Amino acid sequence: MQYIPNILFLLALVLGVGYFARNIKKVIRNIKLGQKVDASDHKKERWNNVIKIALGQSKMVVRPISGMLHIIVYVGFIIINIEVLEIIIDGLFGTHRIFSFMGSFYGFLIASFEILAVLVFVSVVVFWLRRNALKLKRFWKPEMKGWPKNDGNFILYFEMVLMGLFLLMNATDVSFQEMNQGNVISKYIAGWFSGTSEATLHLIERVAWWLHILGILIFLNYLYFSKHLHIILAFPNVYFGRVAPKGKFKNLESVTNEVKLMMDPSADPYAAPAEGAEAPAKFGASDVMDLSTTQLLNAYTCTECGRCTSECPANQTGKKLSPRKIMMDTRDRLEAVGKNIDKNGEFQPDGKQLLDDYITREELWACTTCNACVEACPVSIDPLSIIMDMRQYLVMEQSAAPNELNITMTNIENNSAPWPFNQMDRANWIKES
């Protein structure tokens, strides 16, 4: 009978970690549906970005208030969860505060955890107020209705409850309070229970202990269904993020080769392709499988913070485009494809695609390609690359560019300039002056 709690703990741990691992495998599989990307270049720059942007949160503090609050939550939540190691050992072997033998150092650690727990709790409350009381505009855009809106609040409630349980667990732990080391916050909470019997305190402590660890396991598995998957994916996403200048767009090799052929006076432009030559790849992207693995990783990493949309000039002028929605739609479509594979063993055409069914052409052509969204993202997500790939598909596969763009391209083809003037007349303005 005395081993039943240990067995139950082991069962909860295996189920929690196992279910999380299963879902992470799905995420990895879905990301690999995209086109492979060679990220073997600029390794030093990539690792510097991971240290500076992902670990150092350098792009978060561009907005100082939310940036500093996020750093408190980020650092506090990670450091406090170091204690999970002790909880796991205690849960598996039936010990109690097994690291307490470290004496004053243990007290220092727990004191740090308690102070951070309070700071995290306060920061989360401020985040909730900014989102729900102040109603900051970027949290109330059309794409933030329903689940995205609720998800943002659920995660805040999770964090408040977990921090509260941690402090309650310490406050009602009689042996820990008697040590009088590290209980810099919990000793004041313990005062609320003066006059409570030791048996009742033990019961409260055990309930708080169990709810705390089960809450962490639930939180871990909630990440898969939440925007907070970025807690894990931000690091690889920043590593694989863009290192080329933001104004540089990629060229398709097949198109480049065609242009070179046209510019080679000795080449026969009407010659048949060499035997065994591969047919040109699909131009651009109409569905998630046409995007790169980095772009799909971007979609899963999106925090839905809205910084990209709040900086987007097209969105600011009332146009339909929202870079955040581009990433959310890409993730939704990728999830739909993943569920299709789960059901059928392999993807079966479902009559839908990312273009038109999720992202409209109006959104794509509203983009000014200014890169403001890319610059604003705190975890190196690139919505513009998806927009440009889908535009490329519209132009090169469907000849479906807006009339204004067709006129410009025709002028460039005929006049070597975007204006409707013959090259012979280009200098006429000089005579008029």
C-alpha positions as CSV (number, residue, x, y, z in Angstrom):
1,M,0.0,0.0,0.0
2,Q,2.8,2.4,0.8
3,Y,4.1,2.2,-2.8
4,I,0.7,3.1,-4.4
5,P,1.5,6.9,-4.6
6,N,4.9,6.1,-6.2
7,I,3.2,3.8,-8.8
8,L,0.5,6.4,-9.5
9,F,3.2,9.1,-9.9
10,L,5.2,6.9,-12.3
11,L,2.0,6.2,-14.3
12,A,1.2,9.9,-14.5
13,L,4.7,10.8,-15.5
14,V,4.9,8.1,-18.2
15,L,1.5,9.0,-19.7
16,G,2.2,12.8,-19.6
17,V,5.7,12.6,-21.2
18,G,4.6,9.9,-23.6
19,Y,1.6,11.8,-24.9
20,F,3.8,14.9,-25.3
21,A,6.4,13.0,-27.2
22,R,3.7,11.5,-29.5
23,N,2.4,15.0,-30.4
24,I,5.9,16.4,-30.9
25,K,6.5,13.6,-33.4
26,K,3.4,14.7,-35.3
27,V,4.7,18.3,-35.3
28,I,8.1,17.1,-36.7
29,R,6.4,14.9,-39.3
30,N,4.2,17.8,-40.4
31,I,7.1,20.2,-40.7
32,K,9.0,17.7,-42.8
33,L,6.1,17.8,-45.4
34,G,7.7,21.0,-46.6
35,Q,10.5,21.4,-49.1
36,K,14.0,20.7,-47.6
37,V,16.1,23.7,-46.7
38,D,19.9,23.8,-46.6
39,A,20.9,25.6,-43.4
40,S,24.5,24.6,-43.4
41,D,25.7,28.1,-44.1
42,H,26.4,31.0,-41.8
43,K,26.6,28.7,-38.7
44,K,28.3,31.2,-36.5
45,E,25.7,33.9,-37.3
46,R,22.9,31.4,-36.8
47,W,24.2,30.4,-33.3
48,N,24.7,34.0,-32.4
49,N,21.0,34.7,-33.3
50,V,19.9,31.8,-31.1
51,I,21.9,33.2,-28.2
52,K,20.9,36.8,-28.8
53,I,17.3,36.5,-30.0
54,A,15.9,33.2,-28.6
55,L,17.9,33.0,-25.4
56,G,18.6,36.7,-24.8
57,Q,15.1,37.9,-25.8
58,S,16.8,40.9,-27.6
59,K,13.9,41.6,-29.9
60,M,11.3,41.4,-27.1
61,V,12.6,44.4,-25.2
62,V,12.1,46.7,-28.3
63,R,8.8,47.3,-26.5
64,P,10.2,47.7,-23.0
65,I,7.1,47.1,-20.8
66,S,5.9,43.9,-22.4
67,G,9.5,42.8,-23.1
68,M,10.6,43.0,-19.5
69,L,7.5,41.3,-18.2
70,H,8.0,38.5,-20.7
71,I,11.6,38.1,-19.6
72,I,10.4,37.8,-16.0
73,V,7.9,35.1,-16.9
74,Y,10.4,33.4,-19.2
75,V,13.2,33.3,-16.7
76,G,11.1,32.7,-13.7
77,F,9.1,29.8,-15.2
78,I,12.2,28.0,-16.4
79,I,14.2,28.4,-13.2
80,I,11.3,27.5,-10.9
81,N,10.8,24.4,-12.9
82,I,14.3,23.2,-11.9
83,E,12.5,22.2,-8.8
84,V,10.5,19.7,-10.9
85,L,13.6,17.5,-10.8
86,E,13.3,17.2,-7.0
87,I,9.6,16.6,-7.3
88,I,10.2,13.8,-9.8
89,I,12.8,12.1,-7.6
90,D,10.5,12.5,-4.5
91,G,7.5,11.2,-6.4
92,L,9.3,8.1,-7.8
93,F,11.2,7.1,-4.6
94,G,8.9,8.3,-1.9
95,T,11.4,10.8,-0.5
96,H,10.6,14.3,0.7
97,R,12.7,17.3,-0.4
98,I,15.6,15.1,-1.2
99,F,17.9,18.1,-2.0
100,S,17.4,19.7,1.4
101,F,20.7,18.1,2.6
102,M,22.4,21.0,0.7
103,G,21.4,23.2,3.7
104,S,21.8,26.9,3.2
105,F,22.4,26.5,-0.6
106,Y,19.0,24.7,-0.8
107,G,17.5,27.6,1.1
108,F,19.0,30.0,-1.3
109,L,17.6,28.1,-4.3
110,I,14.0,27.9,-2.8
111,A,14.2,31.6,-1.8
112,S,15.0,32.5,-5.4
113,F,12.2,30.3,-6.7
114,E,9.7,31.9,-4.3
115,I,10.7,35.4,-5.3
116,L,10.5,34.6,-8.9
117,A,7.1,32.9,-8.4
118,V,5.7,36.2,-7.1
119,L,7.2,38.2,-9.9
120,V,5.8,35.7,-12.5
121,F,2.4,35.9,-10.8
122,V,2.4,39.7,-10.9
123,S,3.6,39.8,-14.5
124,V,1.0,37.4,-15.6
125,V,-1.7,39.5,-13.9
126,V,-0.4,42.5,-15.8
127,F,-0.5,40.6,-19.1
128,W,-4.1,39.6,-18.4
129,L,-5.1,43.2,-17.7
130,R,-3.4,44.5,-20.8
131,R,-5.2,41.8,-22.9
132,N,-8.7,42.0,-21.3
133,A,-9.0,45.3,-19.4
134,L,-7.0,47.7,-21.5
135,K,-7.9,45.7,-24.6
136,L,-4.7,46.5,-26.6
137,K,-5.7,46.8,-30.2
138,R,-3.4,44.0,-31.5
139,F,-5.1,41.5,-29.2
140,W,-8.6,42.3,-30.6
141,K,-8.0,41.9,-34.4
142,P,-10.6,39.8,-36.3
143,E,-8.3,36.7,-36.4
144,M,-8.1,36.8,-32.6
145,K,-11.7,35.7,-31.9
146,G,-12.7,32.3,-30.5
147,W,-9.9,29.9,-29.7
148,P,-6.9,32.2,-30.3
149,K,-8.4,34.7,-27.8
150,N,-9.3,32.1,-25.2
151,D,-5.9,30.3,-25.6
152,G,-4.1,33.5,-24.7
153,N,-6.1,33.7,-21.4
154,F,-5.9,30.0,-20.6
155,I,-2.2,30.0,-20.6
156,L,-2.2,33.0,-18.2
157,Y,-4.6,31.2,-15.8
158,F,-2.3,28.1,-16.0
159,E,0.7,30.1,-14.9
160,M,-1.1,31.9,-12.1
161,V,-2.4,28.6,-10.7
162,L,1.0,26.8,-11.0
163,M,2.8,29.7,-9.2
164,G,0.1,29.8,-6.5
165,L,0.3,26.0,-5.9
166,F,4.1,26.2,-5.6
167,L,3.8,28.8,-2.9
168,L,1.0,27.0,-1.1
169,M,2.9,23.8,-1.2
170,N,5.9,25.5,0.5
171,A,3.7,27.3,3.0
172,T,2.0,24.2,4.3
173,D,5.1,22.0,4.4
174,V,5.8,21.9,8.2
175,S,9.3,20.5,7.9
176,F,10.3,23.0,5.3
177,Q,8.9,25.9,7.4
178,E,10.8,24.6,10.5
179,M,14.0,24.8,8.5
180,N,13.4,28.5,8.2
181,Q,15.7,28.6,5.1
182,G,14.3,29.8,1.7
183,N,10.8,30.5,2.9
184,V,11.1,34.2,2.2
185,I,7.6,34.4,0.8
186,S,5.8,31.2,2.0
187,K,6.4,32.0,5.7
188,Y,3.9,34.9,5.3
189,I,1.4,32.6,3.6
190,A,2.0,30.0,6.4
191,G,0.7,32.6,8.8
192,W,-2.7,32.3,7.3
193,F,-2.9,28.7,8.5
194,S,-1.9,29.4,12.2
195,G,-4.0,27.1,14.4
196,T,-4.4,24.5,11.7
197,S,-3.5,21.0,12.8
198,E,-0.4,19.4,11.5
199,A,-2.4,16.6,9.9
200,T,-4.5,19.1,7.9
201,L,-1.4,21.0,6.9
202,H,0.1,17.8,5.6
203,L,-3.1,17.1,3.6
204,I,-3.1,20.5,2.1
205,E,0.6,20.2,1.2
206,R,0.1,16.8,-0.4
207,V,-2.9,18.1,-2.5
208,A,-0.9,21.2,-3.6
209,W,2.1,19.0,-4.4
210,W,0.1,16.6,-6.6
211,L,-1.9,19.4,-8.3
212,H,1.4,21.2,-9.0
213,I,3.1,18.3,-10.7
214,L,0.0,17.2,-12.5
215,G,-0.6,20.8,-13.6
216,I,2.9,20.9,-15.1
217,L,2.3,17.7,-17.0
218,I,-1.1,19.1,-18.3
219,F,0.6,22.3,-19.2
220,L,3.3,20.4,-21.1
221,N,0.7,18.6,-23.2
222,Y,-1.4,21.7,-23.6
223,L,1.6,23.3,-25.5
224,Y,0.8,21.2,-28.6
225,F,-2.7,22.7,-28.9
226,S,-1.5,26.2,-28.0
227,K,0.4,29.1,-29.5
228,H,2.8,28.5,-26.6
229,L,4.5,25.7,-28.6
230,H,7.0,28.5,-29.3
231,I,8.5,27.8,-25.8
232,I,10.1,24.8,-27.4
233,L,10.3,25.8,-31.1
234,A,11.6,29.3,-30.8
235,F,15.2,28.1,-30.6
236,P,15.3,25.9,-33.8
237,N,13.1,28.6,-35.5
238,V,15.7,31.3,-34.8
239,Y,18.5,29.0,-35.9
240,F,16.9,28.3,-39.2
241,G,15.7,31.9,-39.6
242,R,16.7,34.2,-42.4
243,V,20.4,35.3,-42.5
244,A,20.4,36.9,-45.9
245,P,19.6,40.6,-46.2
246,K,15.9,41.2,-45.8
247,G,15.5,42.8,-49.2
248,K,17.0,39.8,-51.0
249,F,14.4,37.5,-52.6
250,K,15.3,34.0,-53.8
251,N,15.4,33.1,-57.5
252,L,14.1,29.8,-58.8
253,E,17.0,27.9,-60.4
254,S,14.8,26.9,-63.4
255,V,13.9,30.5,-64.1
256,T,17.5,31.6,-63.7
257,N,18.7,29.0,-66.2
258,E,16.0,30.1,-68.6
259,V,17.1,33.7,-68.4
260,K,20.8,32.7,-68.9
261,L,19.8,30.7,-72.0
262,M,17.9,33.7,-73.4
263,M,20.9,36.0,-72.9
264,D,23.4,33.5,-74.5
265,P,23.7,34.5,-78.2
266,S,25.2,31.1,-79.1
267,A,22.3,29.2,-77.5
268,D,19.3,27.9,-79.4
269,P,16.3,29.0,-77.3
270,Y,14.1,26.5,-79.2
271,A,16.3,23.5,-78.6
272,A,14.7,20.5,-76.8
273,P,15.8,20.0,-73.1
274,A,18.7,17.6,-72.6
275,E,17.7,14.0,-72.3
276,G,17.1,13.1,-68.6
277,A,16.8,16.7,-67.5
278,E,14.3,17.3,-64.8
279,A,11.1,19.2,-65.5
280,P,10.9,22.6,-63.8
281,A,9.5,22.4,-60.3
282,K,6.2,24.0,-59.5
283,F,6.5,27.7,-59.4
284,G,5.7,29.2,-56.1
285,A,3.3,27.7,-53.5
286,S,-0.4,27.1,-53.4
287,D,-0.5,24.7,-50.4
288,V,1.6,23.9,-47.4
289,M,3.5,21.1,-49.0
290,D,4.9,23.6,-51.5
291,L,6.4,25.7,-48.7
292,S,9.8,25.1,-47.1
293,T,10.3,23.3,-43.8
294,T,11.5,26.6,-42.4
295,Q,8.3,28.3,-43.3
296,L,6.2,25.5,-41.7
297,L,8.4,25.7,-38.6
298,N,7.6,29.4,-38.6
299,A,3.9,28.6,-38.6
300,Y,4.1,26.3,-35.6
301,T,6.4,28.8,-33.8
302,C,4.1,31.9,-34.2
303,T,3.2,33.3,-30.7
304,E,0.2,35.2,-32.1
305,C,1.6,38.3,-30.3
306,G,0.5,40.5,-33.2
307,R,3.6,42.7,-33.3
308,C,3.9,41.9,-37.0
309,T,0.3,43.0,-37.7
310,S,0.6,46.1,-35.6
311,E,3.6,47.2,-37.7
312,C,2.1,46.3,-41.0
313,P,1.4,49.5,-43.1
314,A,-1.2,47.7,-45.1
315,N,-3.1,46.6,-42.0
316,Q,-2.8,50.1,-40.5
317,T,-4.6,51.5,-43.5
318,G,-7.5,49.1,-43.2
319,K,-6.5,46.5,-45.8
320,K,-7.4,42.9,-45.2
321,L,-3.8,41.7,-44.8
322,S,-2.6,40.6,-41.3
323,P,0.8,38.9,-41.3
324,R,-0.2,37.1,-38.0
325,K,-3.3,35.7,-39.8
326,I,-1.0,34.4,-42.6
327,M,1.0,32.4,-40.1
328,M,-2.2,31.2,-38.2
329,D,-3.8,30.1,-41.5
330,T,-0.7,28.3,-42.6
331,R,-0.6,26.4,-39.2
332,D,-4.3,25.6,-39.4
333,R,-3.9,24.2,-42.9
334,L,-0.9,22.2,-41.9
335,E,-2.8,20.7,-39.0
336,A,-5.6,19.8,-41.3
337,V,-3.2,18.0,-43.6
338,G,-1.6,16.2,-40.6
339,K,-5.1,15.0,-39.4
340,N,-5.7,13.8,-43.0
341,I,-2.5,11.7,-42.8
342,D,-3.4,10.4,-39.4
343,K,-6.7,9.2,-40.8
344,N,-5.6,7.8,-44.1
345,G,-2.0,6.8,-43.6
346,E,-1.0,9.3,-46.3
347,F,-2.4,12.5,-47.5
348,Q,-5.5,12.1,-49.6
349,P,-6.7,15.2,-51.6
350,D,-9.4,16.9,-49.7
351,G,-10.3,19.5,-52.3
352,K,-8.8,22.3,-50.3
353,Q,-5.5,24.2,-50.3
354,L,-3.9,27.1,-48.5
355,L,-4.6,29.5,-51.4
356,D,-8.2,30.7,-51.5
357,D,-9.5,28.3,-48.9
358,Y,-7.4,29.8,-46.1
359,I,-5.6,32.8,-47.5
360,T,-7.3,35.1,-50.0
361,R,-5.7,36.7,-53.0
362,E,-6.8,40.1,-51.6
363,E,-4.6,39.5,-48.6
364,L,-1.6,38.5,-50.7
365,W,-1.7,41.5,-53.0
366,A,-2.2,44.0,-50.2
367,C,1.4,43.4,-49.0
368,T,3.9,46.1,-49.8
369,T,6.9,43.8,-49.2
370,C,8.3,46.3,-46.7
371,N,9.6,43.6,-44.3
372,A,8.1,45.5,-41.3
373,C,6.5,42.2,-40.1
374,V,9.8,40.3,-40.4
375,E,11.7,43.0,-38.5
376,A,9.1,43.1,-35.7
377,C,8.8,39.4,-35.0
378,P,10.6,38.5,-31.7
379,V,11.4,34.9,-32.8
380,S,12.5,35.5,-36.5
381,I,9.3,34.4,-38.3
382,D,9.0,35.5,-41.9
383,P,5.4,35.9,-43.1
384,L,6.6,37.8,-46.2
385,S,8.3,34.7,-47.6
386,I,5.0,32.8,-47.6
387,I,3.2,35.8,-49.2
388,M,5.9,36.0,-52.0
389,D,5.8,32.3,-52.7
390,M,2.1,32.4,-53.1
391,R,2.2,35.5,-55.3
392,Q,4.8,33.7,-57.4
393,Y,2.4,30.8,-57.9
394,L,-0.4,33.2,-58.9
395,V,1.8,35.0,-61.5
396,M,3.8,32.1,-62.9
397,E,1.3,29.2,-62.7
398,Q,-2.0,31.0,-63.1
399,S,-1.1,34.3,-64.8
400,A,-3.4,35.8,-62.2
401,A,-1.6,39.0,-61.3
402,P,-3.6,42.2,-60.8
403,N,-4.1,44.3,-63.9
404,E,-1.8,47.0,-62.6
405,L,1.0,44.5,-62.3
406,N,0.3,43.0,-65.7
407,I,0.6,46.5,-67.3
408,T,3.9,47.1,-65.5
409,M,5.4,43.8,-66.6
410,T,4.2,44.4,-70.2
411,N,5.9,47.8,-70.1
412,I,9.1,46.3,-68.8
413,E,9.0,43.7,-71.5
414,N,8.3,46.2,-74.3
415,N,10.0,49.3,-73.1
416,S,12.6,48.1,-70.6
417,A,10.9,50.3,-68.0
418,P,7.7,50.2,-66.0
419,W,6.3,53.3,-67.8
420,P,4.3,53.2,-71.0
421,F,6.8,55.2,-73.0
422,N,8.9,54.1,-76.0
423,Q,12.6,54.0,-75.4
424,M,13.1,56.5,-78.2
425,D,10.8,59.0,-76.4
426,R,12.4,58.5,-72.9
427,A,14.4,61.7,-73.1
428,N,11.7,64.0,-74.5
429,W,11.2,65.6,-71.1
430,I,14.6,67.2,-71.5
431,K,13.5,69.1,-74.6
432,E,10.3,70.3,-72.9
433,S,12.3,71.8,-70.1
